[in-house]
Amino acid sequence: MSGSTKQERRISTSVLVIGAGGSGLRAAIEVAQRGGDVLVVGKRPRADAHTSLAAGGINAALATIDPEDSWQQHAADTLKEGYLLGDPRTVEIVTREARRGIEDLERYGMNFAREDDGRISQRFFGAHTYRRTAFAGDYTGLELQRTLLREADRSGVRIMDSVYITRVLTDENAVFGAYGFDLQTGERYVFLVDAVILAAGGHNRVWRSSSSRRDENTGDSWRLAFEAGARIRDAELVQFHPSGLLEPADAAGTLVSEAARGEGGILRNALGERFMSRYDPERMELSTRDRVALAAYTEIAEGRGTPRGGVWLDVSHLPRETIMTRLPRVYHTLLELQMVDITRDPIEIAPTAHYSMGGVWVRPEDHGTDVDGLYAIGEASSGLHGANRLGGNSLIELLVYGRLVGEAAYRHSTGLHRVGRSPRALAEARQELDAVLAADGEENVRVLQRAVRDTMTAHAGVVRDEDGLRAGLDALAEVADREAGIGVHPDIAGFADVAHAFDLRASLLAARATIDGALARRETRGAHNRSDFPALDPALRVNFVWSGPGQVEAESIPTIPHEIAEHMHEVTSAGKLVE
């Protein structure tokens, strides 16, 4: 696999989608059904995309169970739970169009849970005023992924697995292609396109404990967007899930569903104390995700955690029948990973990085970026969630903006009079990959990835402060210096080692953006906790936009429309599942 262009395969398409999860598939379906030429590439097998891990459900104010519900109330709940940092225009688009997103899935044949009379069932999730979460058992994301794959196939969408994109190609701030390679064979690809849609997830794998799997959500979309000329917004706003497993090491961060708390699970520290009474005595274990994560973190930090650095989640007092019918996946996961029978023994958990609420800066109307023809959707993008994501909103976001961005990319493509191509940009992408392949230093990429994760866990985790964040910057700079001495060694098993080197670059960029944003946000708001600034600062109701190391600018947030603002109120958790 040398730099020779003879070993490059050139592929032309109108729209290239990077990422084969729910958002990427929905966008591709839209392009294809409008008559456009579209290609989806993903580094994972298409049936195993990150979307398949989502359990809880999909939000839409269908009013099938609670007729009082409305898109305005859904919008109000979303903005309030996001501590007013969500973009009201983005929120309005998602909540207004949510019904159509569900109707699209019905048309595609998705098997929703239904009432006896055929209505789609909807259940409560935390911080929702009404029941508006549609679901398919506790495998909603998996069913969604399967449904979209079937529809993509029916629509003639081409999908290539095991393709790693190293660079988006631009000419005069406009997209004209992408460069990448095959993870199995090393064959190089030059994609010549009119538009690129980034749908490759967020950055929560830059922490040591993460609900993402080993080689996903390393900030790939952020790096590709930034190097193409785009910016990152709200990088510091990261949702930590309260209940990630600590063991085994290779599965650390694997989630224990919040249904375990929703069904009556109790949290205790190493002293046996039910500690949520100290943090939210009214809601206890049914408090919001950010509060429960902070409570568990505090118990551990103050020395009341387990020897391995966790707390206990206990469901053993529940009837066995309840556990086996309501928590089957939790039961089987613990048996498989730890040989723990949760009907008898408690579960050792700790907070784990779960969701990037920030991402690539995009326009609310079409999720276009600063670069002409470059779009971002799903967890790769920003604008909807603010400082704390409302449970069930991520899946509806990908459906709504998948459709809208697919339409926008198609129209962009059909409206072009010419596409400029830069031989220099292609040469630089080729040389970049050549340089990685030629790297023969002594530094191990996996060791450096772990160093980034250790740094972010120690200095930019659930609770942050000025000294720790600045120490984190120093540690990241040291890793970046060591990166120059990496050794990359593809072997008979494939070119995963090359991908890890690019993952490391993405992680370093995403980590730096996160710490820069966290330093700028000198307050505590939602999932962002500054121990040196414990109060919420009304003056910081802004989004922080990152345009490079140390370059953070405040961006004002539009006024919330009256028809949404009048629905904003405190939401009780009585009788509801947590997020």
NORCOR-V24028 format. One record per helix or strand. SS is the DSSP state (h for helix, s for strand). FROM is the first residue (numbers start at 1). TO is the last residue. If there is no record, write none. Layout:
SS/FROM/TO, SS/FROM/TO
//
This chain:
h/5/7, s/8/12, s/15/18, h/22/33, s/38/41, h/46/48, h/50/53, s/58/59, h/71/81, h/88/108, s/114/114, s/120/120, s/123/123, s/133/134, h/140/154, s/158/160, s/163/171, s/174/182, s/188/192, s/195/198, h/204/206, s/210/210, h/220/228, s/232/233, s/238/245, h/249/251, s/255/255, h/259/262, s/266/268, h/275/278, h/284/286, h/289/301, s/311/314, h/320/326, h/328/338, s/347/356, s/359/360, s/368/368, s/372/372, s/374/376, h/378/380, s/381/381, h/393/414, h/423/438, s/440/440, s/443/443, h/445/459, s/463/464, h/466/483, s/486/487, s/491/491, s/494/494, h/496/520, s/525/525, s/528/530, h/538/540, s/543/546, s/552/555, h/562/565
//
